[in-house]
Amino acid sequence: LPDSKADLLLFGNAERAVVEVAHRVAAGEDIKQITDIRGTAYMRQGIPEGWTVLDSSEIDADKSLVHPQTDPYADTSAKDKQGCGDKNNQTKPSKIDP
């Protein structure tokens, strides 16, 4: 955002945010004052009152609380040992004579 010199960044599925920004700018609102729309980011001069600054390198310092990332393609814990079907309970083809 700082490198782009943009006043407002819209992210995600921003269709509603784009419409709201367009309506508000068309109504004469300064884009720098639009700071309350979900899915937007904007630059601030300082830390707002009441906000807490966290050092991101300290958030997961206790590695025992961090769960390993799950790979849904490698997880085979729910795999059925017999496979998907029972050979004795297969659907039989039907023949229809006209």
Backbone as JSON, one array per atom type, in Angstrom:
{
  "sequence": "LPDSKADLLLFGNAERAVVEVAHRVAAGEDIKQITDIRGTAYMRQGIPEGWTVLDSSEIDADKSLVHPQTDPYADTSAKDKQGCGDKNNQTKPSKIDP",
  "N": [[0.82, -1.2, 0.0], [1.91, 1.34, 0.81], [3.89, 1.74, -1.18], [2.4, 1.92, -3.49], [1.09, 4.28, -3.37], [-1.59, 4.49, -3.02], [-4.81, 5.52, -1.81], [-6.69, 3.9, -0.66], [-7.15, 0.45, -0.13], [-8.8, -2.28, -1.48], [-9.76, -5.54, -0.75], [-10.11, -9.13, -1.19], [-13.36, -10.51, -1.92], [-14.52, -7.95, -3.25], [-16.81, -6.67, -4.23], [-19.09, -5.42, -3.04], [-17.81, -3.56, -1.43], [-16.55, -1.94, -3.34], [-18.76, -0.78, -4.58], [-19.85, 0.63, -2.41], [-17.75, 2.43, -1.8], [-17.67, 3.86, -4.21], [-20.23, 5.07, -4.2], [-20.02, 6.7, -1.92], [-17.85, 8.39, -2.52], [-18.9, 9.62, -4.77], [-20.89, 11.04, -3.52], [-19.48, 13.04, -2.43], [-17.76, 12.61, -0.3], [-14.55, 12.63, 1.17], [-12.0, 10.5, 0.11], [-9.97, 9.81, 1.85], [-11.19, 9.88, 4.27], [-12.75, 7.67, 4.41], [-12.88, 5.04, 6.26], [-14.17, 2.9, 7.33], [-15.13, 0.61, 6.07], [-15.72, -2.78, 5.53], [-13.22, -5.11, 4.51], [-11.3, -3.4, 3.55], [-8.21, -1.56, 3.44], [-6.11, 0.93, 4.81], [-3.7, 3.58, 5.12], [-2.32, 4.76, 8.17], [-1.32, 7.51, 10.25], [-0.36, 7.11, 12.78], [-0.52, 5.03, 15.75], [-3.74, 4.13, 16.67], [-5.6, 5.36, 19.5], [-6.01, 3.23, 22.27], [-5.37, 0.89, 20.98], [-3.31, -2.04, 20.81], [0.07, -2.85, 20.41], [1.66, -5.6, 19.01], [4.51, -7.66, 18.94], [5.18, -9.43, 16.17], [6.94, -11.56, 16.01], [6.88, -12.68, 18.47], [4.43, -13.8, 18.89], [3.9, -16.56, 18.33], [5.75, -17.75, 20.04], [5.83, -19.79, 21.95], [6.23, -22.8, 20.96], [4.93, -25.17, 21.51], [2.27, -24.67, 21.5], [1.63, -24.28, 18.92], [0.12, -25.71, 16.19], [0.98, -28.21, 13.82], [0.9, -27.5, 10.32], [-1.85, -28.66, 8.53], [-1.92, -31.02, 5.97], [-4.18, -31.64, 3.65], [-4.06, -33.5, 1.62], [-2.23, -35.37, 2.34], [-3.2, -36.55, 4.58], [-4.33, -39.51, 5.76], [-5.84, -40.66, 7.68], [-8.56, -41.24, 7.82], [-8.94, -43.19, 6.04], [-10.47, -45.97, 4.58], [-9.93, -49.33, 5.2], [-10.87, -51.35, 3.54], [-11.55, -50.24, 1.16], [-13.73, -48.58, -1.21], [-15.98, -49.99, -1.96], [-18.08, -52.94, -1.57], [-17.46, -56.08, -2.7], [-19.38, -58.08, -2.79], [-21.72, -56.78, -2.78], [-22.38, -55.4, -5.12], [-23.77, -53.29, -7.65], [-25.94, -54.62, -10.02], [-25.98, -54.83, -13.55], [-28.76, -53.87, -15.58], [-30.76, -55.28, -18.12], [-32.68, -54.15, -20.75], [-35.13, -55.09, -22.88], [-36.51, -53.92, -25.86]],
  "CA": [[0.0, 0.0, 0.0], [2.72, 2.57, 0.79], [4.59, 1.9, -2.45], [1.46, 2.22, -4.57], [0.56, 5.63, -3.14], [-3.06, 4.41, -3.04], [-5.49, 6.01, -0.62], [-7.52, 2.85, -0.09], [-6.97, -0.86, -0.75], [-9.94, -3.17, -1.31], [-9.27, -6.89, -0.95], [-11.12, -10.19, -1.1], [-14.48, -10.31, -2.84], [-14.76, -6.55, -2.89], [-17.86, -6.07, -5.03], [-19.89, -4.51, -2.22], [-16.96, -2.45, -0.99], [-16.35, -1.05, -4.49], [-20.0, -0.01, -4.76], [-19.98, 1.59, -1.3], [-16.75, 3.49, -1.99], [-18.11, 4.68, -5.34], [-21.36, 5.9, -3.77], [-19.59, 7.71, -0.95], [-17.03, 9.38, -3.23], [-19.83, 10.38, -5.62], [-21.65, 11.93, -2.64], [-18.6, 14.12, -2.02], [-16.93, 12.26, 0.86], [-13.12, 12.52, 0.87], [-11.61, 9.09, 0.19], [-9.12, 9.63, 3.02], [-12.06, 9.77, 5.44], [-13.46, 6.38, 4.34], [-12.07, 4.09, 7.02], [-15.06, 2.0, 8.07], [-15.72, -0.38, 5.17], [-15.11, -4.11, 5.64], [-12.44, -5.53, 3.35], [-10.45, -2.32, 3.06], [-7.04, -1.22, 4.24], [-5.67, 2.3, 4.56], [-2.54, 3.96, 5.91], [-2.55, 5.66, 9.3], [-0.12, 8.24, 10.65], [0.13, 6.59, 14.05], [-1.32, 3.96, 16.34], [-4.94, 4.7, 17.28], [-5.72, 5.23, 20.95], [-6.68, 2.01, 22.7], [-4.86, -0.26, 20.25], [-2.13, -2.64, 21.39], [1.05, -3.28, 19.42], [2.25, -6.9, 19.32], [5.65, -8.06, 18.12], [4.73, -10.64, 15.49], [7.87, -12.66, 16.25], [6.62, -13.22, 19.8], [3.07, -14.36, 18.98], [3.99, -18.01, 18.39], [7.03, -18.07, 20.68], [5.68, -21.09, 22.59], [5.98, -23.71, 19.83], [4.06, -26.28, 21.91], [0.89, -24.26, 21.23], [1.45, -24.17, 17.47], [-0.19, -26.99, 15.57], [1.57, -28.3, 12.48], [-0.07, -27.24, 9.26], [-2.44, -29.89, 8.02], [-1.93, -31.22, 4.53], [-5.35, -32.48, 3.43], [-3.76, -34.55, 0.65], [-1.37, -36.37, 2.97], [-3.93, -37.13, 5.7], [-5.01, -40.76, 5.39], [-6.37, -41.25, 8.91], [-9.94, -41.68, 7.63], [-8.96, -44.14, 4.93], [-11.1, -47.26, 4.85], [-9.01, -50.4, 4.84], [-11.44, -52.22, 2.52], [-11.84, -49.52, -0.06], [-15.01, -47.89, -1.29], [-17.14, -50.85, -2.23], [-18.1, -54.33, -1.14], [-17.6, -56.85, -3.94], [-20.59, -58.89, -2.72], [-22.89, -55.9, -2.81], [-22.23, -54.54, -6.29], [-24.96, -53.07, -8.45], [-25.97, -55.48, -11.2], [-26.54, -54.13, -14.7], [-30.09, -54.31, -16.02], [-30.93, -55.31, -19.57], [-34.06, -53.85, -21.11], [-35.43, -55.44, -24.27], [-37.65, -53.12, -26.34]],
  "C": [[0.86, 1.26, 0.0], [3.4, 2.8, -0.56], [3.66, 2.32, -3.58], [0.92, 3.65, -4.51], [-0.98, 5.66, -3.2], [-3.63, 4.95, -1.74], [-6.22, 4.89, 0.1], [-7.28, 1.56, -0.86], [-8.2, -1.69, -0.45], [-9.45, -4.57, -1.62], [-10.39, -7.89, -0.76], [-12.16, -10.01, -2.19], [-15.04, -8.93, -2.56], [-15.88, -5.89, -3.67], [-18.67, -5.06, -4.23], [-19.08, -3.31, -1.76], [-16.73, -1.46, -2.12], [-17.58, -0.17, -4.68], [-20.14, 1.04, -3.66], [-18.99, 2.74, -1.44], [-17.2, 4.42, -3.11], [-19.26, 5.6, -4.95], [-20.91, 7.03, -2.84], [-18.72, 8.78, -1.6], [-17.92, 10.24, -4.12], [-20.65, 11.37, -4.8], [-20.78, 13.05, -2.09], [-17.72, 13.82, -0.82], [-15.48, 12.1, 0.4], [-12.7, 11.07, 1.08], [-10.71, 8.82, 1.4], [-9.93, 9.5, 4.31], [-12.83, 8.44, 5.47], [-12.59, 5.33, 5.0], [-12.91, 3.02, 7.71], [-15.72, 0.93, 7.2], [-14.97, -1.7, 5.33], [-14.36, -4.46, 4.36], [-11.61, -4.42, 2.75], [-9.27, -2.13, 3.99], [-6.61, 0.19, 3.85], [-4.5, 2.6, 5.48], [-2.95, 4.93, 7.01], [-1.24, 6.34, 9.65], [0.46, 7.69, 11.95], [-0.76, 5.47, 14.53], [-2.54, 4.59, 17.01], [-4.97, 4.46, 18.79], [-6.51, 3.97, 21.29], [-6.22, 0.76, 21.98], [-3.59, -0.76, 20.94], [-1.21, -3.12, 20.28], [1.65, -4.6, 19.9], [3.42, -7.15, 18.38], [5.3, -9.4, 17.49], [5.67, -11.83, 15.71], [7.66, -13.31, 17.61], [5.27, -13.92, 19.91], [3.11, -15.87, 19.13], [5.29, -18.47, 19.03], [6.97, -19.44, 21.36], [5.26, -22.09, 21.52], [5.09, -24.89, 20.22], [2.6, -25.95, 21.65], [0.59, -24.19, 19.74], [1.22, -25.56, 16.9], [0.48, -27.05, 14.19], [0.49, -28.08, 11.42], [-0.55, -28.56, 8.69], [-2.39, -29.91, 6.51], [-3.09, -32.15, 4.21], [-5.09, -33.61, 2.44], [-2.9, -35.66, 1.25], [-2.09, -37.08, 4.12], [-4.69, -38.36, 5.23], [-5.65, -41.41, 6.61], [-7.8, -41.77, 8.75], [-10.06, -42.73, 6.53], [-9.55, -45.46, 5.38], [-10.16, -48.35, 4.37], [-9.54, -51.27, 3.7], [-11.72, -51.51, 1.21], [-13.26, -48.97, -0.04], [-16.19, -48.82, -1.45], [-16.97, -52.25, -1.68], [-18.36, -55.16, -2.38], [-18.86, -57.7, -3.95], [-21.85, -58.06, -2.85], [-22.78, -54.9, -3.97], [-23.56, -54.41, -7.03], [-24.85, -53.92, -9.71], [-26.55, -54.69, -12.37], [-27.89, -54.73, -15.08], [-30.15, -54.26, -17.53], [-32.4, -55.08, -19.86], [-34.22, -54.16, -22.59], [-36.62, -54.62, -24.74], [-38.74, -53.97, -26.95]]
}
